[in-house]
């Protein structure tokens, strides 16, 4: 029986093709792009706290006092597809998280802060890790309304590099294998990357 074709999403969804390396494995041309060719105004340092919940594929992080959520929808042509980003400012109702954390359903409570969210996760039996990440990012325009996001990130004191192709229209998807020469086994989203390095510890 033929497989059902993957659904192609639109209307505000983000398509991301991302890859990671350790610092020592960085290819020199990429470092030159990041350090030399990118205008300083396009670079920025930031700190995020990611919430890595067992069996949850969604991108959940604490940034600037808000809980930011990118709900994972599907994959298409090697890209991960995320619903439009949702930002929740504390306090908010636990009902706001039901679509990504189903055990919250029917238990409406006020989540006052991040510690309150952790307590609810523990009470509902969720297993999770907190991942503190420091990032230096640079975004450059690519062809066909696509952005390349180059990032230097530090996770648990270890340095890594990341490159991501981003677009919000399926018709603008590029073939990364033709434009960026990288090893296929490094391709993964942030959540898969965090799971991999946690398993290696």
Residue frames relative to the residue before (quaternion, step in Angstrom):
aa qw qx qy qz dx dy dz
X 1.0000 0.0000 0.0000 0.0000 0.00 0.00 0.00
X 0.4422 -0.7132 0.4632 0.2851 3.65 -0.70 0.97
X 0.5164 -0.6443 0.4691 0.3133 3.52 -1.12 0.75
X 0.5111 -0.6268 0.4950 0.3177 3.52 -1.15 0.70
X 0.4555 -0.7012 0.4617 0.2960 3.63 -0.74 0.96
X 0.5707 -0.5967 0.4390 0.3543 3.56 -1.14 0.66
X 0.4542 -0.6660 0.5176 0.2867 3.56 -1.04 0.75
X 0.2495 -0.7431 0.6006 0.1575 3.57 -1.05 0.79
X 0.2282 -0.8047 0.5403 0.0923 3.56 -0.65 1.15
X 0.0785 -0.7742 0.6249 0.0623 3.53 -1.27 0.34
X 0.6989 0.5205 -0.3132 0.3776 3.57 -1.11 -0.77
X 0.8473 -0.2104 0.0663 0.4831 3.55 0.42 1.27
X 0.5222 0.6312 -0.4261 0.3838 3.60 1.21 -0.12
X 0.3078 -0.7389 0.5734 0.1746 3.55 -1.23 0.55
X 0.2081 -0.7490 0.6196 0.1087 3.54 -1.03 0.92
X 0.0026 -0.8152 0.5770 -0.0513 3.59 -0.71 1.10
X 0.0747 -0.7358 0.6722 0.0350 3.53 -1.02 0.97
X 0.0399 0.8442 -0.5254 0.0986 3.58 -0.32 1.25
X 0.0557 -0.7840 0.6183 0.0027 3.54 -1.19 0.69
X 0.2004 -0.7866 0.5784 0.0813 3.57 -1.13 0.72
X 0.0494 -0.7452 0.6604 0.0783 3.54 -1.34 0.48
X 0.4782 -0.5555 0.5530 0.3963 3.50 -1.33 0.10
X 0.6929 -0.5039 0.3199 0.4045 3.57 -1.23 0.48
X 0.6952 0.4960 -0.2958 0.4280 3.60 0.88 -0.88
X 0.6953 0.4779 -0.2762 0.4604 3.58 1.18 -0.46
X 0.3923 0.7417 -0.4712 0.2719 3.59 1.26 0.08
X 0.3856 -0.7049 0.5387 0.2534 3.57 -0.93 0.86
X 0.5870 -0.6438 0.3606 0.3332 3.63 -0.83 0.97
X 0.6489 0.5311 -0.3676 0.4022 3.68 0.76 -0.80
X 0.6391 0.5334 -0.3313 0.4442 3.57 1.03 -0.74
X 0.6380 0.5201 -0.3233 0.4668 3.56 1.00 -0.80
X 0.6385 0.5213 -0.3274 0.4619 3.57 1.02 -0.75
X 0.6237 0.5282 -0.3396 0.4655 3.59 1.00 -0.78
X 0.7015 0.4876 -0.2707 0.4437 3.54 0.85 -1.01
X 0.7734 0.3911 -0.1938 0.4598 3.57 0.77 -1.04
X 0.8035 0.3315 -0.1464 0.4723 3.59 0.94 -0.82
X 0.7809 0.3848 -0.1972 0.4509 3.58 0.78 -0.97
X 0.6417 0.5222 -0.3327 0.4526 3.58 1.18 -0.38
X 0.4509 -0.6775 0.4988 0.2983 3.63 -0.77 0.93
X 0.5811 -0.6120 0.4033 0.3536 3.62 -0.94 0.83
X 0.6305 0.5505 -0.3507 0.4199 3.62 1.02 -0.69
X 0.6618 0.4960 -0.3053 0.4720 3.60 1.23 -0.37
X 0.6399 0.4973 -0.3314 0.4830 3.60 1.27 0.01
X 0.0516 0.8044 -0.5900 0.0467 3.57 -1.04 0.68
X 0.3204 -0.7044 0.5997 0.2039 3.54 -1.18 0.73
X 0.0739 0.7890 -0.6081 0.0478 3.54 -1.13 0.66
X 0.2520 -0.7384 0.6029 0.1665 3.56 -1.31 0.33
X 0.0269 -0.7879 0.6150 -0.0142 3.54 -0.97 0.94
X 0.2039 -0.7224 0.6414 0.1589 3.53 -1.26 0.51
X 0.1783 -0.8032 0.5633 0.0767 3.60 -0.45 1.22
X 0.2738 -0.7290 0.6078 0.1554 3.51 -1.14 0.80
X 0.0975 -0.8091 0.5795 -0.0054 3.55 -0.33 1.32
X 0.0551 -0.8268 0.5592 -0.0252 3.57 -0.12 1.33
X 0.5260 -0.6522 0.4469 0.3134 3.57 -0.87 0.98
X 0.8500 0.0958 -0.1265 0.5023 3.56 -1.01 0.99
X 0.5876 0.5305 -0.3833 0.4758 3.59 1.19 0.48
X 0.2475 -0.8206 0.4977 0.1329 3.64 -0.48 1.11
X 0.5559 0.6656 -0.3696 0.3337 3.58 1.26 -0.22
X 0.4565 -0.6751 0.5203 0.2553 3.53 -1.21 0.67
X 0.0638 0.7990 -0.5875 0.1113 3.58 -0.41 1.29
X 0.1541 0.8044 -0.5617 0.1168 3.58 -0.70 1.00
X 0.3888 -0.6666 0.5866 0.2457 3.50 -1.34 0.49
X 0.1248 0.7828 -0.5963 0.1271 3.57 -0.67 1.14
X 0.8556 -0.0369 -0.0110 0.5162 3.55 -0.83 1.05
X 0.7407 -0.4539 0.2290 0.4391 3.55 0.93 0.92
X 0.6800 0.4318 -0.2921 0.5156 3.59 1.28 0.04
X 0.3987 -0.6574 0.5737 0.2823 3.53 -1.26 0.47
X 0.1057 -0.8076 0.5798 0.0202 3.56 -0.60 1.18
X 0.0959 -0.8212 0.5621 -0.0226 3.55 -0.76 1.10
X 0.0366 -0.7380 0.6732 0.0281 3.53 -1.01 0.92
X 0.2510 -0.7953 0.5383 0.1214 3.56 -0.35 1.26
X 0.3594 -0.7321 0.5418 0.2032 3.57 -0.76 1.10
X 0.1900 -0.8163 0.5410 0.0701 3.57 -0.82 1.05
X 0.7859 -0.1812 0.2343 0.5428 3.56 0.73 -1.06
X 0.3108 -0.6822 0.5982 0.2831 3.54 -1.36 -0.25
X 0.0133 0.7852 -0.6184 0.0296 3.56 -1.19 0.59
X 0.8471 -0.0578 -0.0033 0.5282 3.58 -0.70 1.12
X 0.7313 -0.4240 0.2302 0.4821 3.57 1.03 0.81
X 0.6067 0.5414 -0.3523 0.4634 3.60 1.28 -0.12
X 0.3359 -0.6714 0.6108 0.2516 3.53 -1.23 0.56
X 0.2297 -0.7795 0.5723 0.1104 3.57 -0.99 0.89
X 0.0839 -0.8014 0.5922 0.0028 3.55 -0.82 1.10
X 0.5030 -0.6128 0.5173 0.3223 3.54 -1.15 0.70
X 0.6785 -0.4636 0.3485 0.4509 3.59 -1.20 0.31
X 0.5409 -0.6532 0.4277 0.3127 3.56 -0.95 0.94
X 0.1754 -0.7662 0.6128 0.0816 3.54 -1.06 0.88
X 0.1271 -0.7893 0.5989 0.0464 3.56 -0.88 0.98
X 0.1087 -0.8013 0.5882 0.0132 3.56 -0.74 1.15
X 0.2133 -0.7725 0.5890 0.1042 3.55 -0.69 1.12
X 0.4423 -0.6867 0.5085 0.2724 3.58 -0.85 0.96
X 0.5938 -0.2417 -0.7675 0.0022 1.56 -2.01 1.57
X 0.0224 -0.7756 0.6298 0.0361 3.57 -1.25 0.45
X 0.5847 -0.5913 0.4295 0.3521 3.57 -1.28 0.34
X 0.5539 -0.6135 0.4480 0.3408 3.57 -1.09 0.69
X 0.5049 0.6473 -0.4168 0.3903 3.61 1.23 -0.35
X 0.5991 0.5942 -0.3528 0.4043 3.59 1.14 -0.61
X 0.7245 0.4380 -0.2307 0.4796 3.60 1.23 -0.41
X 0.3931 0.7631 -0.4569 0.2334 3.60 1.26 -0.08
X 0.6683 0.5264 -0.3227 0.4149 3.62 0.96 -0.79
X 0.7487 0.3321 -0.2244 0.5281 3.63 1.18 -0.32
X 0.7550 0.2073 -0.1291 0.6085 3.59 1.25 -0.50
X 0.2233 -0.8541 0.4515 0.1297 3.61 0.34 1.27
X 0.6002 0.5863 -0.3734 0.3957 3.62 1.08 -0.59
X 0.5519 0.6081 -0.3917 0.4149 3.60 1.26 -0.22
X 0.5202 0.6737 -0.4077 0.3307 3.61 1.18 -0.48
X 0.8271 0.2142 -0.1763 0.4889 3.53 -0.98 0.90
X 0.7040 0.3908 -0.2673 0.5294 3.58 1.26 0.08
X 0.0178 0.8465 -0.5317 0.0205 3.59 0.68 1.05
X 0.1374 0.7703 -0.6086 0.1321 3.54 -0.69 1.12
X 0.5024 -0.6290 0.4981 0.3222 3.52 -1.23 0.45
X 0.1889 -0.7500 0.6238 0.1123 3.57 -0.88 0.97
X 0.2492 -0.8344 0.4792 0.1095 3.54 -0.18 1.32
X 0.7887 -0.0725 0.0986 0.6025 3.56 1.06 -0.83
X 0.7359 -0.4199 0.2749 0.4546 3.57 -1.27 0.00
X 0.6232 0.5372 -0.3434 0.4528 3.60 1.04 -0.69
X 0.6188 0.5359 -0.3276 0.4717 3.57 1.11 -0.71
X 0.6303 0.5204 -0.3241 0.4763 3.59 1.06 -0.75
X 0.6399 0.5216 -0.3262 0.4604 3.61 0.93 -0.84
X 0.6498 0.5259 -0.3150 0.4494 3.57 0.95 -0.87
X 0.6568 0.4988 -0.3131 0.4710 3.59 0.97 -0.83
X 0.6245 0.5328 -0.3418 0.4575 3.59 0.97 -0.80
X 0.6684 0.4984 -0.2994 0.4639 3.58 0.92 -0.91
X 0.6646 0.5111 -0.3068 0.4506 3.59 0.94 -0.86
X 0.7107 0.4351 -0.2476 0.4942 3.58 1.13 -0.65
X 0.5685 -0.6522 0.3572 0.3521 3.59 1.27 0.11
X 0.4078 0.7044 -0.4867 0.3173 3.61 1.19 0.33
X 0.2607 -0.7203 0.6207 0.1671 3.56 -1.10 0.79
X 0.1062 0.8201 -0.5506 0.1142 3.59 -0.76 0.94
X 0.2206 -0.7207 0.6361 0.1653 3.52 -1.41 0.27
X 0.2854 -0.7070 0.6135 0.2059 3.54 -1.25 0.50
X 0.1180 -0.8030 0.5838 0.0193 3.56 -0.75 1.10
X 0.1845 -0.7827 0.5876 0.0892 3.58 -0.57 1.18
X 0.0393 -0.8185 0.5702 -0.0580 3.53 -0.68 1.18
X 0.1358 -0.7407 0.6515 0.0919 3.54 -1.04 0.86
X 0.0768 -0.8312 0.5504 -0.0162 3.59 -0.75 1.05
X 0.0722 -0.7122 0.6903 0.1053 3.48 -1.31 0.55
X 0.0679 -0.8475 0.5253 -0.0347 3.54 -0.42 1.26
X 0.0612 -0.7637 0.6416 0.0364 3.50 -1.26 0.57
X 0.1176 -0.7999 0.5864 0.0500 3.58 -0.81 0.99
X 0.0690 -0.7907 0.6083 -0.0057 3.52 -0.94 1.02
X 0.4858 -0.6400 0.5021 0.3200 3.55 -1.13 0.65
X 0.1899 -0.7470 0.6294 0.0990 3.54 -1.04 0.89
X 0.6663 -0.4725 0.3527 0.4565 3.57 -1.18 -0.29
X 0.8408 0.2380 -0.1564 0.4604 3.55 -1.37 0.28
X 0.6598 -0.5520 0.3114 0.4037 3.58 0.84 1.02
X 0.4855 0.6097 -0.4600 0.4253 3.55 0.99 0.89
X 0.2519 -0.7571 0.5874 0.1351 3.57 -1.10 0.78
X 0.2105 -0.7296 0.6284 0.1686 3.56 -1.11 0.67
X 0.1616 -0.7841 0.5980 0.0370 3.54 -0.76 1.15
X 0.0818 -0.7923 0.6046 0.0043 3.58 -0.55 1.21
X 0.0082 0.8379 -0.5438 0.0470 3.57 -0.71 1.03
X 0.2042 -0.7087 0.6613 0.1364 3.52 -1.20 0.76
X 0.0092 0.8358 -0.5453 0.0637 3.58 -0.48 1.17
X 0.2030 -0.7543 0.6150 0.1081 3.52 -1.20 0.67
X 0.0176 -0.7953 0.6034 -0.0560 3.57 -0.65 1.21
X 0.8290 -0.0684 -0.0005 0.5551 3.60 -0.63 1.14
X 0.7254 -0.4544 0.2321 0.4620 3.57 1.02 0.87
X 0.6401 0.5165 -0.3257 0.4663 3.60 1.27 -0.13
X 0.3448 -0.7642 0.5076 0.1988 3.62 -0.88 0.92
X 0.0058 -0.7683 0.6397 -0.0196 3.54 -1.16 0.78
X 0.2674 -0.7168 0.6121 0.2001 3.52 -1.37 0.28
X 0.0926 -0.7879 0.6077 0.0371 3.53 -1.17 0.65
X 0.0740 -0.7546 0.6485 0.0669 3.54 -1.19 0.65
X 0.0182 -0.8045 0.5933 -0.0204 3.55 -0.94 0.90
X 0.2335 -0.7062 0.6480 0.1640 3.54 -1.11 0.79
X 0.0475 -0.8158 0.5760 -0.0204 3.57 -0.77 1.05
X 0.1564 0.7579 -0.6269 0.0900 3.55 -1.07 0.79
X 0.3159 -0.7665 0.5239 0.1956 3.59 -1.16 0.40
X 0.6877 0.3973 -0.2901 0.5339 3.58 1.25 0.30
X 0.4960 -0.6780 0.4471 0.3071 3.62 -0.73 0.97
X 0.6481 0.5452 -0.3344 0.4133 3.60 0.99 -0.74
X 0.6860 0.4694 -0.2866 0.4764 3.61 1.22 -0.32
X 0.3828 0.7310 -0.4923 0.2770 3.62 1.21 0.13
X 0.2551 -0.7488 0.5962 0.1366 3.54 -1.00 0.92
X 0.4317 -0.6296 0.5562 0.3284 3.54 -1.29 0.17
X 0.3353 -0.7823 0.4823 0.2072 3.63 -0.17 1.21
X 0.6288 0.5602 -0.3523 0.4082 3.59 0.98 -0.75
X 0.6838 0.4714 -0.2850 0.4784 3.60 1.16 -0.49
X 0.7567 0.4009 -0.1938 0.4787 3.57 1.19 -0.51
X 0.7765 0.1627 -0.0895 0.6021 3.59 1.14 -0.61
X 0.2395 -0.8082 0.5252 0.1167 3.56 -0.52 1.17
X 0.2146 0.7748 -0.5488 0.2289 3.53 -0.10 1.38
X 0.5678 -0.5857 0.4439 0.3709 3.57 -1.25 0.28
X 0.5291 -0.6734 0.4210 0.2990 3.56 -0.83 1.03
X 0.6821 0.5203 -0.3203 0.4017 3.59 0.93 -0.78
X 0.6029 0.5376 -0.3695 0.4594 3.61 1.26 0.08
X 0.5292 0.6524 -0.4095 0.3558 3.61 1.23 -0.24
X 0.3252 0.7207 -0.5587 0.2504 3.59 -0.75 1.08
X 0.4888 -0.6341 0.5063 0.3205 3.54 -1.27 0.37
X 0.7371 -0.4194 0.2860 0.4461 3.57 -1.29 0.15
X 0.6796 0.5031 -0.3149 0.4311 3.59 0.83 -0.93
X 0.6553 0.4919 -0.3077 0.4836 3.60 0.96 -0.81
X 0.6157 0.5471 -0.3328 0.4592 3.58 1.06 -0.78
X 0.6711 0.4881 -0.3023 0.4690 3.60 0.87 -0.92
X 0.6409 0.5174 -0.3339 0.4583 3.59 0.94 -0.81
X 0.6590 0.5234 -0.3122 0.4407 3.59 0.94 -0.87
X 0.7206 0.4283 -0.2833 0.4659 3.60 0.76 -0.90
X 0.5993 0.5411 -0.3690 0.4603 3.60 1.16 -0.49
X 0.6505 0.5148 -0.3152 0.4610 3.60 1.02 -0.78
X 0.6606 0.5211 -0.3025 0.4477 3.56 1.14 -0.65
X 0.5948 0.5994 -0.3635 0.3936 3.59 1.19 -0.36
